[in-house]
Amino acid sequence: MPASADQANPRTQAIIFRPFRVDLRAGLLLRDREPIPLGPKTWSVLRYLAERPGVLVTKQETRAS
């Protein structure tokens, strides 16, 4: 299922791809409302990828995120 929310909008608060929700404001990944603990680097890469749906992201780009 495609992600929802307006990823092009910098004011997006969450990206949802069921059963997951990336809460950008709180810095959380949730699965069915349960937080999934992530380290800072993992969170950074997840957020970088989630904010760029449909875009090919290189390994070099993820290192810079």
mmCIF file of the N, C-alpha and C atoms, coordinates in Angstrom:
data_MODEL
# 
_entry.id   MODEL 
# 
loop_
_atom_site.group_PDB 
_atom_site.id 
_atom_site.type_symbol 
_atom_site.label_atom_id 
_atom_site.label_alt_id 
_atom_site.label_comp_id 
_atom_site.label_asym_id 
_atom_site.label_entity_id 
_atom_site.label_seq_id 
_atom_site.pdbx_PDB_ins_code 
_atom_site.Cartn_x 
_atom_site.Cartn_y 
_atom_site.Cartn_z 
_atom_site.occupancy 
_atom_site.B_iso_or_equiv 
_atom_site.pdbx_formal_charge 
_atom_site.auth_seq_id 
_atom_site.auth_comp_id 
_atom_site.auth_asym_id 
_atom_site.auth_atom_id 
_atom_site.pdbx_PDB_model_num 
ATOM 1   N N  . MET A 1 1  ? 0.846  -1.170 0.000  1.00 0.00 ? 1  MET A N  1 
ATOM 2   C CA . MET A 1 1  ? 0.000  0.000  0.000  1.00 0.00 ? 1  MET A CA 1 
ATOM 3   C C  . MET A 1 1  ? 0.893  1.234  0.000  1.00 0.00 ? 1  MET A C  1 
ATOM 4   N N  . PRO A 1 2  ? 0.588  2.234  -0.838 1.00 0.00 ? 2  PRO A N  1 
ATOM 5   C CA . PRO A 1 2  ? 1.437  3.422  -0.886 1.00 0.00 ? 2  PRO A CA 1 
ATOM 6   C C  . PRO A 1 2  ? 1.351  4.229  0.397  1.00 0.00 ? 2  PRO A C  1 
ATOM 7   N N  . ALA A 1 3  ? 2.397  4.975  0.640  1.00 0.00 ? 3  ALA A N  1 
ATOM 8   C CA . ALA A 1 3  ? 2.423  5.848  1.814  1.00 0.00 ? 3  ALA A CA 1 
ATOM 9   C C  . ALA A 1 3  ? 1.420  6.967  1.617  1.00 0.00 ? 3  ALA A C  1 
ATOM 10  N N  . SER A 1 4  ? 0.867  7.449  2.721  1.00 0.00 ? 4  SER A N  1 
ATOM 11  C CA . SER A 1 4  ? -0.024 8.588  2.640  1.00 0.00 ? 4  SER A CA 1 
ATOM 12  C C  . SER A 1 4  ? 0.616  9.761  3.348  1.00 0.00 ? 4  SER A C  1 
ATOM 13  N N  . ALA A 1 5  ? -0.006 10.903 3.235  1.00 0.00 ? 5  ALA A N  1 
ATOM 14  C CA . ALA A 1 5  ? 0.469  12.187 3.735  1.00 0.00 ? 5  ALA A CA 1 
ATOM 15  C C  . ALA A 1 5  ? 1.123  12.914 2.583  1.00 0.00 ? 5  ALA A C  1 
ATOM 16  N N  . ASP A 1 6  ? 1.293  14.163 2.752  1.00 0.00 ? 6  ASP A N  1 
ATOM 17  C CA . ASP A 1 6  ? 1.859  14.983 1.687  1.00 0.00 ? 6  ASP A CA 1 
ATOM 18  C C  . ASP A 1 6  ? 3.359  15.068 1.905  1.00 0.00 ? 6  ASP A C  1 
ATOM 19  N N  . GLN A 1 7  ? 4.103  14.091 1.358  1.00 0.00 ? 7  GLN A N  1 
ATOM 20  C CA . GLN A 1 7  ? 5.541  14.041 1.598  1.00 0.00 ? 7  GLN A CA 1 
ATOM 21  C C  . GLN A 1 7  ? 6.271  15.239 0.997  1.00 0.00 ? 7  GLN A C  1 
ATOM 22  N N  . ALA A 1 8  ? 5.710  15.876 -0.010 1.00 0.00 ? 8  ALA A N  1 
ATOM 23  C CA . ALA A 1 8  ? 6.357  17.028 -0.624 1.00 0.00 ? 8  ALA A CA 1 
ATOM 24  C C  . ALA A 1 8  ? 6.247  18.267 0.268  1.00 0.00 ? 8  ALA A C  1 
ATOM 25  N N  . ASN A 1 9  ? 5.343  18.237 1.211  1.00 0.00 ? 9  ASN A N  1 
ATOM 26  C CA . ASN A 1 9  ? 5.107  19.365 2.098  1.00 0.00 ? 9  ASN A CA 1 
ATOM 27  C C  . ASN A 1 9  ? 6.025  19.261 3.311  1.00 0.00 ? 9  ASN A C  1 
ATOM 28  N N  . PRO A 1 10 ? 6.892  20.256 3.520  1.00 0.00 ? 10 PRO A N  1 
ATOM 29  C CA . PRO A 1 10 ? 7.801  20.182 4.666  1.00 0.00 ? 10 PRO A CA 1 
ATOM 30  C C  . PRO A 1 10 ? 7.091  20.214 6.013  1.00 0.00 ? 10 PRO A C  1 
ATOM 31  N N  . ARG A 1 11 ? 5.806  20.557 6.038  1.00 0.00 ? 11 ARG A N  1 
ATOM 32  C CA . ARG A 1 11 ? 5.042  20.593 7.287  1.00 0.00 ? 11 ARG A CA 1 
ATOM 33  C C  . ARG A 1 11 ? 4.375  19.258 7.598  1.00 0.00 ? 11 ARG A C  1 
ATOM 34  N N  . THR A 1 12 ? 4.628  18.247 6.782  1.00 0.00 ? 12 THR A N  1 
ATOM 35  C CA . THR A 1 12 ? 4.052  16.927 7.022  1.00 0.00 ? 12 THR A CA 1 
ATOM 36  C C  . THR A 1 12 ? 4.428  16.464 8.417  1.00 0.00 ? 12 THR A C  1 
ATOM 37  N N  . GLN A 1 13 ? 3.454  15.961 9.141  1.00 0.00 ? 13 GLN A N  1 
ATOM 38  C CA . GLN A 1 13 ? 3.686  15.521 10.514 1.00 0.00 ? 13 GLN A CA 1 
ATOM 39  C C  . GLN A 1 13 ? 3.873  14.023 10.622 1.00 0.00 ? 13 GLN A C  1 
ATOM 40  N N  . ALA A 1 14 ? 3.299  13.260 9.679  1.00 0.00 ? 14 ALA A N  1 
ATOM 41  C CA . ALA A 1 14 ? 3.399  11.808 9.752  1.00 0.00 ? 14 ALA A CA 1 
ATOM 42  C C  . ALA A 1 14 ? 3.291  11.204 8.359  1.00 0.00 ? 14 ALA A C  1 
ATOM 43  N N  . ILE A 1 15 ? 3.935  10.075 8.204  1.00 0.00 ? 15 ILE A N  1 
ATOM 44  C CA . ILE A 1 15 ? 3.847  9.298  6.975  1.00 0.00 ? 15 ILE A CA 1 
ATOM 45  C C  . ILE A 1 15 ? 3.324  7.937  7.395  1.00 0.00 ? 15 ILE A C  1 
ATOM 46  N N  . ILE A 1 16 ? 2.246  7.494  6.755  1.00 0.00 ? 16 ILE A N  1 
ATOM 47  C CA . ILE A 1 16 ? 1.593  6.261  7.156  1.00 0.00 ? 16 ILE A CA 1 
ATOM 48  C C  . ILE A 1 16 ? 1.697  5.239  6.035  1.00 0.00 ? 16 ILE A C  1 
ATOM 49  N N  . PHE A 1 17 ? 2.199  4.072  6.385  1.00 0.00 ? 17 PHE A N  1 
ATOM 50  C CA . PHE A 1 17 ? 2.191  2.917  5.495  1.00 0.00 ? 17 PHE A CA 1 
ATOM 51  C C  . PHE A 1 17 ? 1.852  1.730  6.379  1.00 0.00 ? 17 PHE A C  1 
ATOM 52  N N  . ARG A 1 18 ? 0.579  1.452  6.413  1.00 0.00 ? 18 ARG A N  1 
ATOM 53  C CA . ARG A 1 18 ? 0.011  0.496  7.361  1.00 0.00 ? 18 ARG A CA 1 
ATOM 54  C C  . ARG A 1 18 ? 0.757  -0.823 7.396  1.00 0.00 ? 18 ARG A C  1 
ATOM 55  N N  . PRO A 1 19 ? 1.018  -1.312 8.583  1.00 0.00 ? 19 PRO A N  1 
ATOM 56  C CA . PRO A 1 19 ? 0.548  -0.880 9.900  1.00 0.00 ? 19 PRO A CA 1 
ATOM 57  C C  . PRO A 1 19 ? 1.483  0.121  10.570 1.00 0.00 ? 19 PRO A C  1 
ATOM 58  N N  . PHE A 1 20 ? 2.379  0.722  9.802  1.00 0.00 ? 20 PHE A N  1 
ATOM 59  C CA . PHE A 1 20 ? 3.377  1.625  10.384 1.00 0.00 ? 20 PHE A CA 1 
ATOM 60  C C  . PHE A 1 20 ? 2.994  3.087  10.219 1.00 0.00 ? 20 PHE A C  1 
ATOM 61  N N  . ARG A 1 21 ? 3.520  3.880  11.131 1.00 0.00 ? 21 ARG A N  1 
ATOM 62  C CA . ARG A 1 21 ? 3.362  5.337  11.075 1.00 0.00 ? 21 ARG A CA 1 
ATOM 63  C C  . ARG A 1 21 ? 4.703  5.942  11.478 1.00 0.00 ? 21 ARG A C  1 
ATOM 64  N N  . VAL A 1 22 ? 5.226  6.810  10.647 1.00 0.00 ? 22 VAL A N  1 
ATOM 65  C CA . VAL A 1 22 ? 6.446  7.544  10.960 1.00 0.00 ? 22 VAL A CA 1 
ATOM 66  C C  . VAL A 1 22 ? 5.988  8.919  11.443 1.00 0.00 ? 22 VAL A C  1 
ATOM 67  N N  . ASP A 1 23 ? 6.109  9.144  12.731 1.00 0.00 ? 23 ASP A N  1 
ATOM 68  C CA . ASP A 1 23 ? 5.705  10.416 13.327 1.00 0.00 ? 23 ASP A CA 1 
ATOM 69  C C  . ASP A 1 23 ? 6.911  11.334 13.291 1.00 0.00 ? 23 ASP A C  1 
ATOM 70  N N  . LEU A 1 24 ? 6.920  12.255 12.325 1.00 0.00 ? 24 LEU A N  1 
ATOM 71  C CA . LEU A 1 24 ? 8.074  13.122 12.114 1.00 0.00 ? 24 LEU A CA 1 
ATOM 72  C C  . LEU A 1 24 ? 8.255  14.126 13.241 1.00 0.00 ? 24 LEU A C  1 
ATOM 73  N N  . ARG A 1 25 ? 7.180  14.598 13.803 1.00 0.00 ? 25 ARG A N  1 
ATOM 74  C CA . ARG A 1 25 ? 7.283  15.569 14.900 1.00 0.00 ? 25 ARG A CA 1 
ATOM 75  C C  . ARG A 1 25 ? 7.866  14.948 16.160 1.00 0.00 ? 25 ARG A C  1 
ATOM 76  N N  . ALA A 1 26 ? 7.385  13.757 16.491 1.00 0.00 ? 26 ALA A N  1 
ATOM 77  C CA . ALA A 1 26 ? 7.831  13.101 17.723 1.00 0.00 ? 26 ALA A CA 1 
ATOM 78  C C  . ALA A 1 26 ? 9.112  12.301 17.519 1.00 0.00 ? 26 ALA A C  1 
ATOM 79  N N  . GLY A 1 27 ? 9.483  12.052 16.263 1.00 0.00 ? 27 GLY A N  1 
ATOM 80  C CA . GLY A 1 27 ? 10.677 11.256 15.992 1.00 0.00 ? 27 GLY A CA 1 
ATOM 81  C C  . GLY A 1 27 ? 10.484 9.796  16.351 1.00 0.00 ? 27 GLY A C  1 
ATOM 82  N N  . LEU A 1 28 ? 9.299  9.262  16.001 1.00 0.00 ? 28 LEU A N  1 
ATOM 83  C CA . LEU A 1 28 ? 8.958  7.890  16.368 1.00 0.00 ? 28 LEU A CA 1 
ATOM 84  C C  . LEU A 1 28 ? 8.504  7.074  15.172 1.00 0.00 ? 28 LEU A C  1 
ATOM 85  N N  . LEU A 1 29 ? 8.819  5.779  15.221 1.00 0.00 ? 29 LEU A N  1 
ATOM 86  C CA . LEU A 1 29 ? 8.232  4.810  14.315 1.00 0.00 ? 29 LEU A CA 1 
ATOM 87  C C  . LEU A 1 29 ? 7.261  3.996  15.150 1.00 0.00 ? 29 LEU A C  1 
ATOM 88  N N  . LEU A 1 30 ? 6.018  3.916  14.714 1.00 0.00 ? 30 LEU A N  1 
ATOM 89  C CA . LEU A 1 30 ? 4.987  3.187  15.440 1.00 0.00 ? 30 LEU A CA 1 
ATOM 90  C C  . LEU A 1 30 ? 4.448  2.060  14.569 1.00 0.00 ? 30 LEU A C  1 
ATOM 91  N N  . ARG A 1 31 ? 4.159  0.942  15.187 1.00 0.00 ? 31 ARG A N  1 
ATOM 92  C CA . ARG A 1 31 ? 3.452  -0.151 14.518 1.00 0.00 ? 31 ARG A CA 1 
ATOM 93  C C  . ARG A 1 31 ? 2.210  -0.411 15.339 1.00 0.00 ? 31 ARG A C  1 
ATOM 94  N N  . ASP A 1 32 ? 1.063  -0.151 14.713 1.00 0.00 ? 32 ASP A N  1 
ATOM 95  C CA . ASP A 1 32 ? -0.212 -0.290 15.432 1.00 0.00 ? 32 ASP A CA 1 
ATOM 96  C C  . ASP A 1 32 ? -0.163 0.422  16.780 1.00 0.00 ? 32 ASP A C  1 
ATOM 97  N N  . ARG A 1 33 ? 0.318  1.633  16.789 1.00 0.00 ? 33 ARG A N  1 
ATOM 98  C CA . ARG A 1 33 ? 0.395  2.506  17.975 1.00 0.00 ? 33 ARG A CA 1 
ATOM 99  C C  . ARG A 1 33 ? 1.459  2.110  18.990 1.00 0.00 ? 33 ARG A C  1 
ATOM 100 N N  . GLU A 1 34 ? 2.219  1.070  18.709 1.00 0.00 ? 34 GLU A N  1 
ATOM 101 C CA . GLU A 1 34 ? 3.301  0.659  19.603 1.00 0.00 ? 34 GLU A CA 1 
ATOM 102 C C  . GLU A 1 34 ? 4.627  1.208  19.071 1.00 0.00 ? 34 GLU A C  1 
ATOM 103 N N  . PRO A 1 35 ? 5.374  1.948  19.883 1.00 0.00 ? 35 PRO A N  1 
ATOM 104 C CA . PRO A 1 35 ? 6.650  2.489  19.424 1.00 0.00 ? 35 PRO A CA 1 
ATOM 105 C C  . PRO A 1 35 ? 7.676  1.390  19.156 1.00 0.00 ? 35 PRO A C  1 
ATOM 106 N N  . ILE A 1 36 ? 8.435  1.576  18.106 1.00 0.00 ? 36 ILE A N  1 
ATOM 107 C CA . ILE A 1 36 ? 9.538  0.679  17.771 1.00 0.00 ? 36 ILE A CA 1 
ATOM 108 C C  . ILE A 1 36 ? 10.818 1.461  18.032 1.00 0.00 ? 36 ILE A C  1 
ATOM 109 N N  . PRO A 1 37 ? 11.630 1.019  18.986 1.00 0.00 ? 37 PRO A N  1 
ATOM 110 C CA . PRO A 1 37 ? 12.845 1.773  19.312 1.00 0.00 ? 37 PRO A CA 1 
ATOM 111 C C  . PRO A 1 37 ? 13.846 1.735  18.162 1.00 0.00 ? 37 PRO A C  1 
ATOM 112 N N  . LEU A 1 38 ? 14.364 2.893  17.820 1.00 0.00 ? 38 LEU A N  1 
ATOM 113 C CA . LEU A 1 38 ? 15.372 3.034  16.766 1.00 0.00 ? 38 LEU A CA 1 
ATOM 114 C C  . LEU A 1 38 ? 16.522 3.891  17.286 1.00 0.00 ? 38 LEU A C  1 
ATOM 115 N N  . GLY A 1 39 ? 17.715 3.537  16.860 1.00 0.00 ? 39 GLY A N  1 
ATOM 116 C CA . GLY A 1 39 ? 18.863 4.374  17.169 1.00 0.00 ? 39 GLY A CA 1 
ATOM 117 C C  . GLY A 1 39 ? 18.833 5.632  16.311 1.00 0.00 ? 39 GLY A C  1 
ATOM 118 N N  . PRO A 1 40 ? 19.633 6.621  16.656 1.00 0.00 ? 40 PRO A N  1 
ATOM 119 C CA . PRO A 1 40 ? 19.624 7.895  15.937 1.00 0.00 ? 40 PRO A CA 1 
ATOM 120 C C  . PRO A 1 40 ? 19.936 7.754  14.444 1.00 0.00 ? 40 PRO A C  1 
ATOM 121 N N  . LYS A 1 41 ? 20.915 6.945  14.104 1.00 0.00 ? 41 LYS A N  1 
ATOM 122 C CA . LYS A 1 41 ? 21.281 6.785  12.693 1.00 0.00 ? 41 LYS A CA 1 
ATOM 123 C C  . LYS A 1 41 ? 20.169 6.071  11.919 1.00 0.00 ? 41 LYS A C  1 
ATOM 124 N N  . THR A 1 42 ? 19.603 5.029  12.517 1.00 0.00 ? 42 THR A N  1 
ATOM 125 C CA . THR A 1 42 ? 18.508 4.301  11.876 1.00 0.00 ? 42 THR A CA 1 
ATOM 126 C C  . THR A 1 42 ? 17.330 5.229  11.646 1.00 0.00 ? 42 THR A C  1 
ATOM 127 N N  . TRP A 1 43 ? 16.984 6.037  12.660 1.00 0.00 ? 43 TRP A N  1 
ATOM 128 C CA . TRP A 1 43 ? 15.889 6.992  12.520 1.00 0.00 ? 43 TRP A CA 1 
ATOM 129 C C  . TRP A 1 43 ? 16.184 7.980  11.385 1.00 0.00 ? 43 TRP A C  1 
ATOM 130 N N  . SER A 1 44 ? 17.388 8.466  11.346 1.00 0.00 ? 44 SER A N  1 
ATOM 131 C CA . SER A 1 44 ? 17.777 9.436  10.328 1.00 0.00 ? 44 SER A CA 1 
ATOM 132 C C  . SER A 1 44 ? 17.611 8.860  8.916  1.00 0.00 ? 44 SER A C  1 
ATOM 133 N N  . VAL A 1 45 ? 18.060 7.627  8.714  1.00 0.00 ? 45 VAL A N  1 
ATOM 134 C CA . VAL A 1 45 ? 17.944 6.994  7.398  1.00 0.00 ? 45 VAL A CA 1 
ATOM 135 C C  . VAL A 1 45 ? 16.480 6.715  7.067  1.00 0.00 ? 45 VAL A C  1 
ATOM 136 N N  . LEU A 1 46 ? 15.711 6.204  8.039  1.00 0.00 ? 46 LEU A N  1 
ATOM 137 C CA . LEU A 1 46 ? 14.289 5.945  7.806  1.00 0.00 ? 46 LEU A CA 1 
ATOM 138 C C  . LEU A 1 46 ? 13.567 7.224  7.406  1.00 0.00 ? 46 LEU A C  1 
ATOM 139 N N  . ARG A 1 47 ? 13.813 8.284  8.122  1.00 0.00 ? 47 ARG A N  1 
ATOM 140 C CA . ARG A 1 47 ? 13.147 9.547  7.813  1.00 0.00 ? 47 ARG A CA 1 
ATOM 141 C C  . ARG A 1 47 ? 13.539 10.041 6.421  1.00 0.00 ? 47 ARG A C  1 
ATOM 142 N N  . TYR A 1 48 ? 14.820 9.955  6.109  1.00 0.00 ? 48 TYR A N  1 
ATOM 143 C CA . TYR A 1 48 ? 15.311 10.393 4.794  1.00 0.00 ? 48 TYR A CA 1 
ATOM 144 C C  . TYR A 1 48 ? 14.599 9.629  3.688  1.00 0.00 ? 48 TYR A C  1 
ATOM 145 N N  . LEU A 1 49 ? 14.500 8.312  3.830  1.00 0.00 ? 49 LEU A N  1 
ATOM 146 C CA . LEU A 1 49 ? 13.842 7.495  2.807  1.00 0.00 ? 49 LEU A CA 1 
ATOM 147 C C  . LEU A 1 49 ? 12.336 7.741  2.763  1.00 0.00 ? 49 LEU A C  1 
ATOM 148 N N  . ALA A 1 50 ? 11.697 7.830  3.920  1.00 0.00 ? 50 ALA A N  1 
ATOM 149 C CA . ALA A 1 50 ? 10.245 8.022  3.974  1.00 0.00 ? 50 ALA A CA 1 
ATOM 150 C C  . ALA A 1 50 ? 9.817  9.360  3.373  1.00 0.00 ? 50 ALA A C  1 
ATOM 151 N N  . GLU A 1 51 ? 10.667 10.354 3.459  1.00 0.00 ? 51 GLU A N  1 
ATOM 152 C CA . GLU A 1 51 ? 10.345 11.668 2.904  1.00 0.00 ? 51 GLU A CA 1 
ATOM 153 C C  . GLU A 1 51 ? 10.574 11.736 1.395  1.00 0.00 ? 51 GLU A C  1 
ATOM 154 N N  . ARG A 1 52 ? 11.062 10.652 0.800  1.00 0.00 ? 52 ARG A N  1 
ATOM 155 C CA . ARG A 1 52 ? 11.353 10.631 -0.636 1.00 0.00 ? 52 ARG A CA 1 
ATOM 156 C C  . ARG A 1 52 ? 10.723 9.418  -1.320 1.00 0.00 ? 52 ARG A C  1 
ATOM 157 N N  . PRO A 1 53 ? 9.407  9.259  -1.217 1.00 0.00 ? 53 PRO A N  1 
ATOM 158 C CA . PRO A 1 53 ? 8.774  8.083  -1.825 1.00 0.00 ? 53 PRO A CA 1 
ATOM 159 C C  . PRO A 1 53 ? 8.948  8.090  -3.339 1.00 0.00 ? 53 PRO A C  1 
ATOM 160 N N  . GLY A 1 54 ? 9.258  6.918  -3.881 1.00 0.00 ? 54 GLY A N  1 
ATOM 161 C CA . GLY A 1 54 ? 9.400  6.789  -5.322 1.00 0.00 ? 54 GLY A CA 1 
ATOM 162 C C  . GLY A 1 54 ? 10.705 7.307  -5.885 1.00 0.00 ? 54 GLY A C  1 
ATOM 163 N N  . VAL A 1 55 ? 11.610 7.748  -5.013 1.00 0.00 ? 55 VAL A N  1 
ATOM 164 C CA . VAL A 1 55 ? 12.889 8.307  -5.454 1.00 0.00 ? 55 VAL A CA 1 
ATOM 165 C C  . VAL A 1 55 ? 13.992 7.293  -5.179 1.00 0.00 ? 55 VAL A C  1 
ATOM 166 N N  . LEU A 1 56 ? 14.825 7.062  -6.173 1.00 0.00 ? 56 LEU A N  1 
ATOM 167 C CA . LEU A 1 56 ? 15.976 6.186  -5.978 1.00 0.00 ? 56 LEU A CA 1 
ATOM 168 C C  . LEU A 1 56 ? 17.007 6.939  -5.145 1.00 0.00 ? 56 LEU A C  1 
ATOM 169 N N  . VAL A 1 57 ? 17.342 6.384  -3.997 1.00 0.00 ? 57 VAL A N  1 
ATOM 170 C CA . VAL A 1 57 ? 18.298 7.020  -3.086 1.00 0.00 ? 57 VAL A CA 1 
ATOM 171 C C  . VAL A 1 57 ? 19.555 6.161  -3.051 1.00 0.00 ? 57 VAL A C  1 
ATOM 172 N N  . THR A 1 58 ? 20.682 6.787  -3.272 1.00 0.00 ? 58 THR A N  1 
ATOM 173 C CA . THR A 1 58 ? 21.954 6.046  -3.291 1.00 0.00 ? 58 THR A CA 1 
ATOM 174 C C  . THR A 1 58 ? 22.454 5.816  -1.865 1.00 0.00 ? 58 THR A C  1 
ATOM 175 N N  . LYS A 1 59 ? 23.354 4.865  -1.740 1.00 0.00 ? 59 LYS A N  1 
ATOM 176 C CA . LYS A 1 59 ? 23.968 4.579  -0.456 1.00 0.00 ? 59 LYS A CA 1 
ATOM 177 C C  . LYS A 1 59 ? 24.742 5.804  0.044  1.00 0.00 ? 59 LYS A C  1 
ATOM 178 N N  . GLN A 1 60 ? 25.363 6.525  -0.861 1.00 0.00 ? 60 GLN A N  1 
ATOM 179 C CA . GLN A 1 60 ? 26.117 7.737  -0.487 1.00 0.00 ? 60 GLN A CA 1 
ATOM 180 C C  . GLN A 1 60 ? 25.189 8.777  0.122  1.00 0.00 ? 60 GLN A C  1 
ATOM 181 N N  . GLU A 1 61 ? 23.974 8.916  -0.439 1.00 0.00 ? 61 GLU A N  1 
ATOM 182 C CA . GLU A 1 61 ? 23.023 9.882  0.099  1.00 0.00 ? 61 GLU A CA 1 
ATOM 183 C C  . GLU A 1 61 ? 22.607 9.522  1.518  1.00 0.00 ? 61 GLU A C  1 
ATOM 184 N N  . THR A 1 62 ? 22.432 8.234  1.783  1.00 0.00 ? 62 THR A N  1 
ATOM 185 C CA . THR A 1 62 ? 22.004 7.833  3.132  1.00 0.00 ? 62 THR A CA 1 
ATOM 186 C C  . THR A 1 62 ? 23.115 8.064  4.146  1.00 0.00 ? 62 THR A C  1 
ATOM 187 N N  . ARG A 1 63 ? 24.348 7.954  3.708  1.00 0.00 ? 63 ARG A N  1 
ATOM 188 C CA . ARG A 1 63 ? 25.471 8.233  4.628  1.00 0.00 ? 63 ARG A CA 1 
ATOM 189 C C  . ARG A 1 63 ? 25.515 9.711  5.015  1.00 0.00 ? 63 ARG A C  1 
ATOM 190 N N  . ALA A 1 64 ? 25.067 10.567 4.125  1.00 0.00 ? 64 ALA A N  1 
ATOM 191 C CA . ALA A 1 64 ? 25.100 12.012 4.374  1.00 0.00 ? 64 ALA A CA 1 
ATOM 192 C C  . ALA A 1 64 ? 23.891 12.470 5.195  1.00 0.00 ? 64 ALA A C  1 
ATOM 193 N N  . SER A 1 65 ? 22.889 11.605 5.325  1.00 0.00 ? 65 SER A N  1 
ATOM 194 C CA . SER A 1 65 ? 21.665 12.034 6.020  1.00 0.00 ? 65 SER A CA 1 
ATOM 195 C C  . SER A 1 65 ? 21.844 12.071 7.519  1.00 0.00 ? 65 SER A C  1 
# 
